[in-house]
């Protein structure tokens, strides 16, 4: 998915002010906020692209902050770029958003947003700014109802960071190949300007940088930062014995370990470029005196395998594809870890609760706000998360080298159960086999577990609307063209 910024501050137009003032961020400032300051907080969401949880350690600013509420058991439902963004902004499963891959979704109409925060949430008197990753040219003028400002790129090649165009007004602005044209830096300036605005109303800003996505183009200042780094490998890396895995995994061509290492290192350079962006936004909030009343949410859309089980990309049923980082900074709240399982469909309900807003759509997700606001709040240790991929490559096309079979699954605290469209089944003990090396489906010792999960998954699929069909048309009725979004 491409990079973007979304912003809102209420029904009035949002005026953005350029500022060069940068004040050092202070962790101590977050501990001084009074409880009543969160009656109407600002909210900033940084949604990265294809970023793995382990790569956050390569972000010195983000990883060194001592005020995060960490949510390590967070997973995506449908682990592809566009579907995840629809999940995050609507709080619904991909079968309900009708965004199930990067090439299919419901029509977008003027005044109606298929996957946008303003339509899905009624944010009272709250300016919203979004800098999206990608806007097809024909849809660039379709600003969702309630959205104060939408700025996103309008070129198909959305990840190269240079030679791009930004839809930020009636005429797209062209950027070239100079250091000052680097996309993440340009969009960071947009977000920083917005949060520095004199508008006193609480705001919502969504920032979706893409340097953590292939081809992993870092900022000029960060190129080669990790070129000499050593890449650690987990037990699932290029898994040598895949005899227990589905046919699609067994048929994967060999991957080159050195190539996977180089790509992971490149992704770290991309991550530290986002790290600089987070620092700059924090400094802008501090300079504007808004740090004490701003909630910051940092997460990725999906993971990336980098050779896990012999697979390179995403969309797969394994943890390497579904596990994502999620960190939240809450003014006045102590740093801690939340162990409860969380899904990308939970984010919209959470943001709505924190903004004291009422979702306009029925929610599939569960708000995390009670756990964020109260360290003593009970956690659901038994919660299971739904997993889904409808099949095909990133655009839903079958028969491509990176096409995967469709799947449904449940991921719980102990077991993960997967049903593939091929009729194959997978069952993993997530406690004793965290890297999912031994498929226990069909194991007599776990027959009862598998039977119970089979029944539970069937119920979950009904609730999610499995088999309800998918709209693939655009407003003009023409088939949606394939986009370079994988």
N, C-alpha and C positions, 0 to 999 in steps of 0.2 A: 504494500500500500504506500502511497506517496506522502510527502510531508505537508503539514498544514498547521494553521493557527485558527482557532475559533474563539470569539470573544463576545461577551454580552454584559450590559449594565442596565438593562431595562428598556422600555419602549423608545426612549429618546436615542438619537444617533450618538454613536460613540466617537469621541474626538481623541485622537492619538497624539501624544506629544513626544518629540525626540528629546532624549536626555543622555548626557554622557556621564552623569554622576554615578559612581560606583562605590558603595560602602561595603566594608568587610562584613561577612555574615557572622553572626554570633549565635552559637548554640544556646547560650544562656537566655537570649531573648525569648526563646520559645517556652521557657519555663515560667515566664512572668505574666502570661496572659490570664486575666480573670475569667471565671466561668461565663460571665454574661457577655464577654466579647464574642463568643461563638453563637450568639443569637442569630446573627446574620454574617457568617464568615465569607471571605473570598475563597474561591476554589481554583487551583491550578492543577491540571492533569497533564503529565508528560507521558505520552504513549509511544514507546519506541517500537522498532520493527525487527522481528526475528531475533530478539536478544535473549540469550541464555542466562539462567540465574547465576552461573559461575562467573560470567563476564562482568558482573557488577563489581567484583573485587578489583577489576582493572580500571575502575572509575574512582580515582583518589578522592575527589571531593564528595561524591555521593556516598562512597563506602566509609568515609571518615566521620560523617555526621553522627553525632551521638543521640539524636532525637527521633530516630525513625521508629515507627511501629512496624515490625517486619511480619510478613504473612507468607512463610515459606511453602505452605501446602496449597499454592494457587496453581490452577490449571485452566487451559482454554477448553471450550466445549467443541467447537469446530475450529481446528487449528490452522487456519489460513487467513491471510491478511484482511480482506474485505469482510468475510463473515465475522471475524472477531470484533471489528470496529462496530458492526451492527449490533452485536451482542452487548458490547460495552455501553453503547449509547441508547439502546432500547431496553436492555434488561430482559431480553427474550432469547429463546433458543433459535438457532438458524432456521428451523422449520417454520417458526412464527415470523421472523423478520423477512423470510423469503430471500435472504442473501446467503446462499449455501456454497458459493465459490466466487472466484474473482470475475466471473463473466456473466453471472445470473443474478437477478434480483427484480423486485417490483418496480414499476415506473416511478420516476421522480417528477412531481408536478410542482408548479409554482404555488407556494403556500402550503406544500405538504412535503415532509422530509421522510424518506424511506428509512433512514438510519441516523437521524440527527438528534442531538441532545435537546434542541429547542422544542421540537414537536413532541418528542417522547416525554419530556419533562416540562411541566409548567413552572418555570423558575420565576417567582414573583419579583418584579422590579429589579431584575438582575441583568446587567449587560453581559453578553456572551460574545466571545471572539474565538473563531476557529481558523487555524491555519492548516488546511487539510493536505494530505500527501498528494492527491491527484484529483483533478477535475477533468473529465472528458470535455472537449471544447463545446459540444452541443449542450452540456449541462452546466457550464461555468456560470451562466447568468441566473440559474435557478437557486436563489437563496432561500433556505428553509424559513418557514414562518417563525418569528420570535428570535431569530438569530441576528445579533447586532452587526456582526461583521464576519465575512467568510473570505479567506485568502488561501489560494492553493495553486499548484502548478497545473498547466494545461498541455503539457507535452507528454507523449506516450512513454518516453524513456525517463522514468521517474526517480532513478537511483544514482545517476552519474554525478550529481551535485553541481555540475557546470553546464553552461549552454542550455538554459532552461527559461521558461516564461512563467510569470506569476500573475494569476488573475486576482487583482487587488483593486478593483475599480472598473470603470467602463472599458478600459483598454488594457490588455495584458502588458506587463512590464518585462522586457527581455534582459536576461543576465548572460554574461559571456563566460570566458575562461580564465579571468584574472582572480587572484586570491580573494578580492573583495566580493566576488560573485558566488562564493561557496554557499550552497543552498542552506545548510543548517545554520550558518552564521547569519544569513540574511533573515531567516525566519525567527531566529533568536532575538534579533533586534526588534522585529515586529512585536513579539510577545513582551519584551522588556518595555517598549514604548507604551503598550497597552496597560500593563500593570502599574506604570508610572503616571497614568493619566490623573488629572485633577478631579475627574468625576468621583464624587464621594460615595456613590452607591456600591454595594458589594458586587463583585464580578465573578464570572466563570470564564476560564481560558483553557482551551484544549490545544496542546502542542504535540505534533506527531513527526519528529525528525526521523530520517531514514538512513543515516550513515551506518547503522548496525545491520543493514540489509546488503546482500551481494549487489554490486561488486565491492562493497565495504570501502568507500572512498573517504578517507579522513580529511580533516581540515588541514590547511597548509602547515599550521603550527604543530600538528600532531602526527604527521606522516612519518612512519618508521619508529614510532615510540617503542613498540614492542617487538621490533624486528629480531632482536637477539634473545627473546624470551623462550623458555622451555615449555612445551605443551604437555600437561599431565594427561594421562589416559585412564579412564575407568574400565571396568571389566567388560562392558558391552561394546567397547570400541572395536570395530571390525570383527565382531563376534565370530570366532573360528568355527564353532559347531552350531549351525542353524538348522539342524535336522528336525528340531521340534517346532520350528516356526512355520507360518503359513507359506504357501507356494510362492507368493510374490517376494517374500524375503529370501527364500532359498534360491530364487532365480536371479537375484541381483548380481550384476557384474562386479568384479573386484574393484575396490577403491584403493587409491594410492595413499598410504599413510602420510607421506611427506606433503602431498597436496592438501590433505585434510588439515594438517598442522598449519600450513601456510594460510589457509583460509580462516582458521580460527584466530590466528595472530592478526590477520587483517581485520577481523571483526572486533578485536580488542582496540585497535587503532580507531575504528569507527565509534566504539563505545566511549573512549576518552574524549572524542570530539563532542559527544552529547553531554559528557560530564562538564565540559567547559560551558555548555549552554545552560545547564541547570544552575551552575554557579552564577552566571550572569543574571539569570532571572531572579535568583535569590537576592543578589546585590541590588537589583532594581526595586524589589519589594522593600528591602531595608532602607534604601534611599528615599522611598516614597512614604516611609513610616507605616507600612502595611504588613510587615513580617509577623507581628504578633497576632494578626487576625486573618491569616491565610492558611488554609489547609492545602498541602501539596501531596499529590498522589503520583507515584512513579511506578509504571508497569510496562510490560511488553505485550504485544499481541499474541505471539506464540513463540515456541522454542525453535531450535534448529539442531538436527542430528549430528552433523559433522562426523559421520562415520559410525554412529551408534547402530549396532546390529547390521552394519554394512550399508546403511542408508545415509544419504547426505543431507536431504532437505527437511521438509516439515510434513504436516498432514497425517503422519503415521500414528499408530495407537500407543506408541511407547512414551515413556516419561520424557525422553530427550526432545520429543516434539511438543508435548503438552505442558510441561513445567515452565512457568514464567516467574520472573521477579515481581513482587508487589510490595511496595513500601509506602507508608503513609506518615506524614508529619502533621500532628495535631497540636495547635497551641495549647499549652497548659497540661499536656498529657505526657507522662513519662515514657521513655523508650522501653520497648518490650517486644516479645514475640507472641503472635497468635497462632496456635497450632491447628485450629479448626480448618478443614478443607474449604477452599473458596474457589468459585468459578468466575470466569469472565462475565457471565450473565448476572453476577451479584453487584457489579460496579454501579449500574444505573440506579438501583434501589438505594445503594449506599450514599451516592451523591445526592439523591433526592432528599433522603432523610437529613443529611448534614446541612442541606440548604433550606430545610423546612418547607419542601415543595411536595406536591402530590403528583405522582406519575399519571400521565394521561393514558397509558397503556397498561393492560394487565401484565403483571410481572411474573416471569419464571424464576427470577433470582431471589436471593434472600439478602436483606440489608446487613452489612457488616457494622453499621453505625453503633449498635449497642456495645459491641466489643471494643470499638475504638474510643468510645466515650467513658467506658467503665472498666478498668483493669480487672475488677472482681466479677464481671458478668460471666455467667456460665457459657461454656463452649460446647458445641455438639461434636463430641469425639467420634460419633458413629456415622457422621454424614457421608453420603456417597454422591459423586459427581457424574453427570451424564457426559458421554463422549460421542461424537458423531462425525463421520465423513461420508458424503453421499456417493463418492466414487469419482474416478477420473484424475486428470491432472489439475493444476491450479484453476483452470478455466472449465473444469468439468468434462474434458474430452477424454474419451476412452482410447486405448490403443497407443498411447504415447509412451516414450521411455520412462517417464516419471508418473504414469498413471497408476493409481492405487485402487484396490477394490473398496467398495463401500463398506462401512462398519458402523456398529452401535456398540456402546460399552458403558460400564459402570466402574468407577474408581473409588474404592472405599479405603478406610484406614488400614485394613489388612489385605484385602484381595482386590484385584482388578480382573474383570471379566469382559471379554470381547467376543462379539458375533460378527463375522464377516459375511458379505453377500455370497461368497463362494461356498458357504456352508461350513467353513472351518471355524474352530473355536479356540480361544486362548484364555488361560487362567493363571494368574501370577500371585504369589505370596509376596506382597510388597514389604513385609517386615523382614522375612528371612532371605528374600531374593530381590533386593532393591534395584538391581540392574536388569531384572526380568530375563534371566538366562535360562530358566527352566519352565517351560509351558506345562502346567499341571492339568490342563483340560483333558478329561477322560480318565484321570487318575482315580481309581476306586477309593483311595483314602480321602478324597475331597469330593466324592459324589454328592453328598448332602449339600456342601457349600455351592457347588455348581448348579444344582437343582434350584436352590433358593435364589441365587443370583439370576438364573434364567427367568424365573417368574417375576422377580423384581424389575428386571430390564424390560420385560414385556409390558408391565404396567407403566414404566417410565416412558416408553416409546409412545404409548397411547396418549399420555399426558402431553408429550411434546408434539403430537400431531404427525407422527410418522406416516408417510404415504399420502399426505394431503396434496401433493403436487407443488409445482414451482412456476411462477411467472418468469418469463424470459424476455419480455418485450420492453421497449423504451416508450416514452410518451408518444413518439410519432409512429409507433407500431413496427419499426424496423428492428431486425435482430441486432442484439448488442455485439459490437465488434470485440474480438479478442484484444486484451490490453496486456502490455508488458508489465505485469504486476507480481510475478512470482519471484 
